Structures are given as C-alpha cells and as structure tokens.
Amino acid sequence: KAVVSTQSTGHYYITNNLRMLFYSFFKSLVGKDVIVELKNDLSICGTLHSVDQFLNIKLTDISVSDSDKYPHMLSVKNCFIRGSVVRYCHIPAEEVDPALLMDATRKEAQQNKQSAGA
C-alpha cells in the first residue's frame, strides 16, 4: 500500500497549490477502495465516493478495522470524514503512478520557486 499523509508535525499545513494537487490525485481515486486512518486512531475501510477541495472525504460500504473497540460503527454503511481529522489515507499501490506524481510535484516546486523569486 502507498500512504499519503495530510499532516506535518502534528499540524495541518497544506498550501493552496499543494491542496489542489492532493485534490486532483484523490479525485482520480473515486470508486477505489481506500483505508482512512483518523487522528483518533480509528481506521475506516471503504470505497471513495467523493472528495472536495478541503480534502473532506465521503466513503461508501464502510467497515472499521477494530469493530470490538468501535461497535457503534457496525451499523454505519456510509460516512463523511472532515479533512482535518485525517491522519493517513492508505491507497492501493497499483492506483499510484509514481512518475505522474513526481512530475506534478516538480511542477509545483517550480511554480513555488518562480513565485518566491517574483
């Protein structure tokens, strides 16, 4: 599995351009199975239904990794997760194109470099 972190040293720091990079990436994963690990240590498995520009996530057909610890989640089938409470998103490795991500990251770094010099 590939892991995408949306936090840096315990705080939620993402620039607008980087947020759009993540947003575009997650939009390409709609319909795929993901595991979203929350900051309260709850891990929710489900199918990515949608994501918005704030990286809020909607999952369908969910299950939790530790149903003994979270029995109330057994009856929940769909959920909305606020982006600020996400620690990690585990995604299938075959859904990640490293070359495309590296290219997008290079472009982002180049844009930041140009705007810093202007």
C-alpha positions in Angstrom: 0.0 0.0 0.0 1.1 3.6 -0.6 0.5 6.1 2.1 -0.3 9.8 1.7 0.0 11.9 4.8 -2.0 15.1 5.1 -0.2 16.3 8.2 3.2 17.8 9.0 4.5 17.6 12.6 1.0 17.2 14.0 -0.4 20.2 12.3 -2.4 20.5 9.1 -0.2 22.6 6.8 -1.0 22.4 3.1 -0.6 25.3 0.6 -3.5 26.0 -1.8 -1.5 24.7 -4.8 -0.5 21.6 -2.9 -4.1 21.1 -1.7 -5.2 21.2 -5.3 -2.5 18.6 -6.2 -3.9 16.3 -3.5 -7.5 17.1 -4.5 -6.8 16.2 -8.1 -5.0 13.0 -7.0 -7.9 11.9 -4.8 -10.4 12.7 -7.5 -8.7 10.1 -9.6 -9.2 7.5 -6.9 -13.1 7.9 -6.8 -14.6 4.4 -6.9 -11.5 2.7 -5.4 -11.2 1.1 -2.0 -9.2 3.0 0.5 -8.4 3.0 4.2 -8.7 6.3 6.0 -6.9 6.5 9.3 -8.2 9.2 11.6 -6.2 11.1 14.2 -8.2 9.3 16.9 -6.7 6.0 15.7 -10.0 4.8 14.0 -9.3 3.2 10.6 -12.2 3.1 8.2 -12.1 1.0 5.1 -14.5 1.9 2.2 -15.0 2.9 -1.3 -14.1 6.5 -2.1 -17.3 8.2 -3.2 -16.1 11.8 -3.4 -13.6 14.3 -2.1 -13.8 18.1 -2.0 -11.3 21.0 -2.2 -11.0 20.8 1.6 -10.0 17.2 1.3 -13.2 16.1 3.1 -13.9 12.5 2.1 -17.1 10.6 1.6 -16.9 6.8 1.8 -19.5 4.1 1.0 -19.7 0.5 2.0 -17.5 1.1 5.1 -16.1 -1.2 7.7 -13.8 -0.4 10.7 -10.6 -2.3 11.4 -11.3 -2.7 15.1 -15.1 -3.4 15.4 -14.7 -4.6 19.0 -13.4 -1.1 20.0 -16.0 0.7 17.9 -19.1 -1.5 17.9 -21.4 1.5 17.2 -19.7 1.7 13.7 -21.0 -1.7 12.7 -24.4 -0.2 11.6 -22.8 2.6 9.6 -22.6 2.0 5.9 -21.6 5.4 4.5 -19.7 8.3 6.1 -18.4 11.8 5.7 -14.9 12.5 7.1 -13.7 16.0 7.7 -10.3 16.5 6.0 -8.7 18.0 9.2 -9.2 14.8 11.2 -7.4 12.5 8.6 -4.0 11.2 9.6 -3.3 9.0 6.6 -5.1 7.6 3.6 -3.9 4.1 2.6 -4.5 3.5 -1.1 -3.8 0.5 -3.4 -0.2 0.7 -4.7 -1.4 -0.2 -8.2 -3.5 3.0 -8.3 -0.4 5.2 -7.8 1.5 6.4 -10.9 4.9 7.5 -9.3 6.1 9.1 -12.5 2.9 11.3 -12.7 3.2 12.2 -9.1 6.8 13.1 -9.3 6.1 15.3 -12.4 3.3 17.1 -10.6 5.5 17.6 -7.6 8.3 19.0 -9.7 5.9 21.4 -11.4 4.6 22.5 -8.0 8.1 23.1 -6.8 9.0 25.1 -9.9 5.9 27.3 -9.5 6.7 27.9 -5.9 10.3 28.8 -6.8 9.1 31.2 -9.5 6.5 32.9 -7.3 9.1 33.3 -4.5 11.5 35.0 -6.9 8.9 37.4 -8.3 
